[in-house]
Amino acid sequence: MQSNRWTGFLLVAITVIVGCMGKKQNKVTNSELKQLTEELFGYEDQIFRSRVETNFQGQLTGRRFRDVAPQPFLAVDDEIFENPVVKRLRKLFDNYEMDTNQKENVTLEEKEEEERLLDALLETNSINRVINFCSDHGLVGKGNRTHREILRHVWFQQYPRHQNIDVATSSAFEHIFLGELKRGRKLTGLHNWVSFNNAERSGDIDYWGYRLKNSLGNTTIPAVVDVAYRYVGHVSSTIFFIGTSPELEMSLFTLCYFARPNKYYHISMNGTDFGIKTYVMNHRGRHAHLATAFPQY
């Protein structure tokens, strides 16, 4: 019983620390962020650039979409799926309720799959570099256990997506990596190419064409793209990286959550300047949760 009380106290303390991040003033400069993000890009495994192919097809303009892409968008070599982080990431893809009005009931097995993904992430240079950077700048607490708990809170803490309900229906991971159906009508989120490709492979997503594409550096991949698609009977658009590792994306979004919440912040990767946009949600004045994050030119 005493152990349970201390565990509860630790979780509450960490939640308070993380929840206050959006309000805390920090002295992290834009030049520091650009230097750090170039460093993070340097950790990338070349497999993510060499084993992904794109088929953009037609370009869309305006807000009224039509299908100008009869073929799938992404072709991904199966070797990528053996990467430790990608392998554990994909196990979470069927764990969540898509409708933001539906309560999430996370099973013990699903929680274990989240922990195994955290295990893999905490073995990567990108995640550890970002956590250490935030710790050095006073944005997070120190200690390996605290690092895990903070990552879990940022990415897997369940919270209400709407202000008028108190039921936990969403998380940063679900929204950013998998996408959600807002009030049963509007597709939101889905800012990850691995998840997009997974849904394309299963036939659940129909790619309709691209709106914008920008390469990072002088190579085709990695890149930032804005694409239209049809999913669960609805049509929408989304922005995501292509050919980047999950740990790089989670590192960038975690960094932005702590250093530039609710802002567009300028970064640099592969010699290319662009930005990351984040939104933080305060449900009825409670703790600040990462609502969404995505790259943006």
VOMI-195905 format. One record per residue (C-alpha): x, y, z; residue number from 1. Coordinates in steps of 0.5 Angstrom, whole numbers, plus 500, padded with zeros to 3 digits. Layout:
<pts>
xx:X yy:Y zz:Z seq:NUM
...
</pts>
This chain:
<pts>
xx:500 yy:500 zz:500 seq:1
xx:506 yy:505 zz:502 seq:2
xx:509 yy:503 zz:495 seq:3
xx:502 yy:505 zz:491 seq:4
xx:502 yy:512 zz:495 seq:5
xx:509 yy:514 zz:493 seq:6
xx:508 yy:512 zz:486 seq:7
xx:501 yy:516 zz:486 seq:8
xx:505 yy:522 zz:489 seq:9
xx:511 yy:521 zz:484 seq:10
xx:505 yy:521 zz:478 seq:11
xx:502 yy:527 zz:481 seq:12
xx:508 yy:531 zz:482 seq:13
xx:511 yy:530 zz:475 seq:14
xx:504 yy:531 zz:472 seq:15
xx:504 yy:538 zz:475 seq:16
xx:511 yy:539 zz:473 seq:17
xx:509 yy:538 zz:466 seq:18
xx:503 yy:541 zz:466 seq:19
xx:506 yy:548 zz:468 seq:20
xx:511 yy:548 zz:462 seq:21
xx:506 yy:551 zz:457 seq:22
xx:506 yy:557 zz:462 seq:23
xx:514 yy:557 zz:464 seq:24
xx:518 yy:562 zz:461 seq:25
xx:525 yy:559 zz:458 seq:26
xx:531 yy:562 zz:455 seq:27
xx:532 yy:557 zz:450 seq:28
xx:534 yy:561 zz:443 seq:29
xx:532 yy:560 zz:436 seq:30
xx:539 yy:559 zz:434 seq:31
xx:540 yy:554 zz:440 seq:32
xx:534 yy:550 zz:437 seq:33
xx:536 yy:550 zz:430 seq:34
xx:543 yy:548 zz:432 seq:35
xx:540 yy:542 zz:436 seq:36
xx:535 yy:540 zz:430 seq:37
xx:541 yy:540 zz:425 seq:38
xx:544 yy:535 zz:430 seq:39
xx:538 yy:531 zz:431 seq:40
xx:538 yy:530 zz:424 seq:41
xx:545 yy:528 zz:424 seq:42
xx:543 yy:522 zz:428 seq:43
xx:538 yy:519 zz:422 seq:44
xx:539 yy:512 zz:420 seq:45
xx:540 yy:512 zz:412 seq:46
xx:535 yy:507 zz:411 seq:47
xx:529 yy:512 zz:412 seq:48
xx:531 yy:516 zz:406 seq:49
xx:533 yy:510 zz:402 seq:50
xx:527 yy:505 zz:403 seq:51
xx:521 yy:510 zz:401 seq:52
xx:519 yy:512 zz:395 seq:53
xx:513 yy:517 zz:393 seq:54
xx:508 yy:517 zz:387 seq:55
xx:505 yy:524 zz:388 seq:56
xx:501 yy:524 zz:381 seq:57
xx:496 yy:530 zz:381 seq:58
xx:497 yy:537 zz:385 seq:59
xx:491 yy:540 zz:388 seq:60
xx:489 yy:547 zz:389 seq:61
xx:484 yy:550 zz:393 seq:62
xx:479 yy:547 zz:399 seq:63
xx:475 yy:543 zz:394 seq:64
xx:478 yy:536 zz:393 seq:65
xx:478 yy:531 zz:388 seq:66
xx:481 yy:525 zz:387 seq:67
xx:487 yy:526 zz:382 seq:68
xx:491 yy:520 zz:384 seq:69
xx:489 yy:513 zz:382 seq:70
xx:495 yy:510 zz:385 seq:71
xx:498 yy:509 zz:392 seq:72
xx:502 yy:515 zz:395 seq:73
xx:508 yy:511 zz:399 seq:74
xx:512 yy:505 zz:397 seq:75
xx:516 yy:503 zz:403 seq:76
xx:521 yy:497 zz:403 seq:77
xx:519 yy:492 zz:409 seq:78
xx:526 yy:492 zz:412 seq:79
xx:524 yy:499 zz:415 seq:80
xx:519 yy:495 zz:419 seq:81
xx:524 yy:491 zz:422 seq:82
xx:527 yy:498 zz:425 seq:83
xx:526 yy:497 zz:433 seq:84
xx:522 yy:503 zz:434 seq:85
xx:518 yy:502 zz:428 seq:86
xx:516 yy:495 zz:429 seq:87
xx:514 yy:497 zz:436 seq:88
xx:510 yy:503 zz:434 seq:89
xx:506 yy:499 zz:429 seq:90
xx:503 yy:495 zz:434 seq:91
xx:500 yy:501 zz:437 seq:92
xx:496 yy:503 zz:431 seq:93
xx:490 yy:499 zz:433 seq:94
xx:489 yy:501 zz:440 seq:95
xx:485 yy:507 zz:440 seq:96
xx:478 yy:509 zz:439 seq:97
xx:478 yy:514 zz:433 seq:98
xx:472 yy:518 zz:435 seq:99
xx:473 yy:524 zz:440 seq:100
xx:467 yy:523 zz:443 seq:101
xx:468 yy:515 zz:445 seq:102
xx:472 yy:514 zz:451 seq:103
xx:478 yy:510 zz:451 seq:104
xx:479 yy:504 zz:454 seq:105
xx:486 yy:502 zz:454 seq:106
xx:488 yy:495 zz:456 seq:107
xx:494 yy:492 zz:460 seq:108
xx:496 yy:489 zz:454 seq:109
xx:496 yy:496 zz:450 seq:110
xx:499 yy:499 zz:456 seq:111
xx:505 yy:494 zz:455 seq:112
xx:505 yy:496 zz:448 seq:113
xx:506 yy:503 zz:450 seq:114
xx:512 yy:502 zz:455 seq:115
xx:515 yy:497 zz:450 seq:116
xx:515 yy:503 zz:445 seq:117
xx:518 yy:508 zz:450 seq:118
xx:523 yy:503 zz:452 seq:119
xx:526 yy:503 zz:444 seq:120
xx:525 yy:511 zz:444 seq:121
xx:529 yy:511 zz:450 seq:122
xx:535 yy:507 zz:447 seq:123
xx:535 yy:513 zz:441 seq:124
xx:540 yy:518 zz:441 seq:125
xx:535 yy:523 zz:439 seq:126
xx:530 yy:522 zz:445 seq:127
xx:536 yy:522 zz:450 seq:128
xx:539 yy:529 zz:447 seq:129
xx:532 yy:532 zz:447 seq:130
xx:531 yy:530 zz:454 seq:131
xx:538 yy:532 zz:456 seq:132
xx:537 yy:539 zz:453 seq:133
xx:530 yy:540 zz:456 seq:134
xx:533 yy:538 zz:463 seq:135
xx:539 yy:543 zz:462 seq:136
xx:535 yy:549 zz:461 seq:137
xx:530 yy:547 zz:467 seq:138
xx:524 yy:545 zz:463 seq:139
xx:524 yy:538 zz:465 seq:140
xx:526 yy:534 zz:472 seq:141
xx:532 yy:530 zz:472 seq:142
xx:533 yy:522 zz:473 seq:143
xx:532 yy:516 zz:468 seq:144
xx:525 yy:515 zz:471 seq:145
xx:523 yy:522 zz:471 seq:146
xx:524 yy:522 zz:463 seq:147
xx:520 yy:516 zz:462 seq:148
xx:514 yy:519 zz:466 seq:149
xx:515 yy:525 zz:462 seq:150
xx:515 yy:522 zz:455 seq:151
xx:509 yy:518 zz:457 seq:152
xx:505 yy:524 zz:460 seq:153
xx:507 yy:528 zz:453 seq:154
xx:505 yy:522 zz:449 seq:155
xx:500 yy:517 zz:452 seq:156
xx:496 yy:521 zz:458 seq:157
xx:489 yy:521 zz:456 seq:158
xx:485 yy:527 zz:456 seq:159
xx:478 yy:530 zz:453 seq:160
xx:479 yy:533 zz:446 seq:161
xx:473 yy:537 zz:448 seq:162
xx:472 yy:542 zz:453 seq:163
xx:465 yy:540 zz:454 seq:164
xx:466 yy:533 zz:456 seq:165
xx:470 yy:530 zz:462 seq:166
xx:471 yy:523 zz:459 seq:167
xx:478 yy:521 zz:457 seq:168
xx:478 yy:521 zz:449 seq:169
xx:484 yy:522 zz:446 seq:170
xx:492 yy:523 zz:447 seq:171
xx:498 yy:526 zz:443 seq:172
xx:500 yy:520 zz:440 seq:173
xx:493 yy:518 zz:438 seq:174
xx:492 yy:525 zz:435 seq:175
xx:499 yy:526 zz:431 seq:176
xx:500 yy:519 zz:429 seq:177
xx:494 yy:516 zz:428 seq:178
xx:489 yy:521 zz:427 seq:179
xx:482 yy:522 zz:430 seq:180
xx:475 yy:523 zz:427 seq:181
xx:472 yy:530 zz:431 seq:182
xx:465 yy:529 zz:433 seq:183
xx:464 yy:524 zz:428 seq:184
xx:465 yy:529 zz:422 seq:185
xx:472 yy:531 zz:421 seq:186
xx:478 yy:528 zz:420 seq:187
xx:484 yy:531 zz:424 seq:188
xx:491 yy:529 zz:426 seq:189
xx:495 yy:524 zz:422 seq:190
xx:501 yy:527 zz:422 seq:191
xx:506 yy:521 zz:421 seq:192
xx:508 yy:517 zz:414 seq:193
xx:509 yy:511 zz:417 seq:194
xx:501 yy:511 zz:420 seq:195
xx:499 yy:513 zz:413 seq:196
xx:503 yy:508 zz:409 seq:197
xx:500 yy:503 zz:414 seq:198
xx:493 yy:505 zz:412 seq:199
xx:494 yy:505 zz:405 seq:200
xx:497 yy:498 zz:405 seq:201
xx:491 yy:496 zz:409 seq:202
xx:486 yy:499 zz:404 seq:203
xx:483 yy:504 zz:409 seq:204
xx:486 yy:510 zz:406 seq:205
xx:485 yy:513 zz:399 seq:206
xx:490 yy:518 zz:397 seq:207
xx:487 yy:523 zz:393 seq:208
xx:493 yy:528 zz:391 seq:209
xx:498 yy:533 zz:394 seq:210
xx:498 yy:540 zz:395 seq:211
xx:505 yy:542 zz:397 seq:212
xx:511 yy:538 zz:397 seq:213
xx:518 yy:541 zz:400 seq:214
xx:525 yy:537 zz:400 seq:215
xx:529 yy:538 zz:406 seq:216
xx:536 yy:539 zz:403 seq:217
xx:538 yy:537 zz:395 seq:218
xx:535 yy:530 zz:396 seq:219
xx:527 yy:528 zz:394 seq:220
xx:527 yy:525 zz:401 seq:221
xx:526 yy:527 zz:407 seq:222
xx:521 yy:532 zz:405 seq:223
xx:515 yy:535 zz:408 seq:224
xx:508 yy:534 zz:404 seq:225
xx:501 yy:537 zz:405 seq:226
xx:496 yy:531 zz:402 seq:227
xx:489 yy:530 zz:401 seq:228
xx:486 yy:523 zz:402 seq:229
xx:479 yy:519 zz:404 seq:230
xx:479 yy:515 zz:410 seq:231
xx:473 yy:512 zz:414 seq:232
xx:468 yy:516 zz:409 seq:233
xx:471 yy:523 zz:410 seq:234
xx:476 yy:527 zz:406 seq:235
xx:481 yy:531 zz:409 seq:236
xx:488 yy:534 zz:408 seq:237
xx:494 yy:533 zz:413 seq:238
xx:502 yy:535 zz:413 seq:239
xx:507 yy:530 zz:415 seq:240
xx:514 yy:529 zz:414 seq:241
xx:516 yy:523 zz:409 seq:242
xx:523 yy:519 zz:410 seq:243
xx:524 yy:521 zz:418 seq:244
xx:525 yy:516 zz:424 seq:245
xx:519 yy:516 zz:429 seq:246
xx:524 yy:518 zz:434 seq:247
xx:526 yy:524 zz:430 seq:248
xx:519 yy:526 zz:430 seq:249
xx:517 yy:525 zz:437 seq:250
xx:524 yy:529 zz:439 seq:251
xx:522 yy:535 zz:435 seq:252
xx:515 yy:535 zz:437 seq:253
xx:517 yy:534 zz:445 seq:254
xx:522 yy:539 zz:444 seq:255
xx:517 yy:544 zz:441 seq:256
xx:512 yy:542 zz:447 seq:257
xx:517 yy:544 zz:452 seq:258
xx:521 yy:550 zz:449 seq:259
xx:515 yy:553 zz:444 seq:260
xx:508 yy:551 zz:446 seq:261
xx:503 yy:554 zz:442 seq:262
xx:508 yy:557 zz:437 seq:263
xx:511 yy:556 zz:430 seq:264
xx:518 yy:555 zz:432 seq:265
xx:524 yy:556 zz:426 seq:266
xx:528 yy:550 zz:426 seq:267
xx:533 yy:547 zz:421 seq:268
xx:535 yy:540 zz:418 seq:269
xx:539 yy:538 zz:413 seq:270
xx:541 yy:545 zz:411 seq:271
xx:533 yy:547 zz:410 seq:272
xx:530 yy:552 zz:414 seq:273
xx:522 yy:551 zz:416 seq:274
xx:518 yy:550 zz:422 seq:275
xx:514 yy:546 zz:427 seq:276
xx:507 yy:548 zz:429 seq:277
xx:504 yy:546 zz:436 seq:278
xx:498 yy:547 zz:440 seq:279
xx:497 yy:545 zz:447 seq:280
xx:490 yy:544 zz:450 seq:281
xx:488 yy:546 zz:457 seq:282
xx:482 yy:542 zz:459 seq:283
xx:478 yy:547 zz:463 seq:284
xx:484 yy:550 zz:466 seq:285
xx:487 yy:544 zz:468 seq:286
xx:494 yy:541 zz:466 seq:287
xx:497 yy:543 zz:459 seq:288
xx:497 yy:537 zz:454 seq:289
xx:500 yy:536 zz:447 seq:290
xx:494 yy:537 zz:443 seq:291
xx:498 yy:537 zz:436 seq:292
xx:504 yy:538 zz:432 seq:293
xx:506 yy:538 zz:425 seq:294
xx:512 yy:541 zz:420 seq:295
xx:510 yy:547 zz:416 seq:296
xx:513 yy:551 zz:411 seq:297
</pts>
